[in-house]
């Protein structure tokens, strides 16, 4: 598994655990599947909870008001790219 | 004094689910062993039920079947102690300088259960969440009677108590095990509830009063009494 795939796998696990998605496994989430509203069907409370879980796990701050934050949370692939960029910074 | 009918009931505690389970327990009540068991709420979509605590699951499991087929059904939700496990989690995070979980926070408030009830049932009738010391059942009953008096054809009264975490054990003595009771109340005079005031010796009852009421209901007794501070509540069934 490449590094980016392994990061995506970790983020999927984080989503399932932090949001209590008992009936869903890592294989059920596609990396380019929309997370909020459509797709996986997460809601605004999930967005806050997931933001918190990512900050805790990867040790950086997310600016909730920054206008590109919403784009980073589009899907697992965009989240992985965001985490990679933050960790490189 | 208020009058009403208890049209239907439902109750849940670990290991006690069916009406027959409760009839047996009411005849010979025993302390239930500690349990992590939670009621089945599979009638709710998975995405909706995943965040529900046991307190909320208990309330939904007793309330949902009673509300079946009824629209515009006001709800009175009573819990003396509320979401103590969530509260402890949040306070522990605060004490450890950890950020608070938005989910835990949003669902720790006392009216979270009725908010979820409203969303999941698309119900916009009047709903109330009460926490009223040791006689919450009776205060909930008063609220329900007021709604019946205003013209509601039926009111749902739900009492739900979670067993508090060990950290609260020195302060909370009235929840021997987690339990919930749902009563579907309708106008009528089969039951009356009367309040007398006076200085009374507080007698510690072994079972929560909501379950004592259920025992009165299921063992065909005519009356029961509940005293709290200077309030003496007399429940009486029409002979």
Interface residues (C-beta under 8 A of the other chain):
Chain A: X19 X20 X21 X22 X23 X41 X45 X48 X49 X52 X55 X56
Chain B: X46 X47 X50 X51 X99 X101 X102 X103 X106
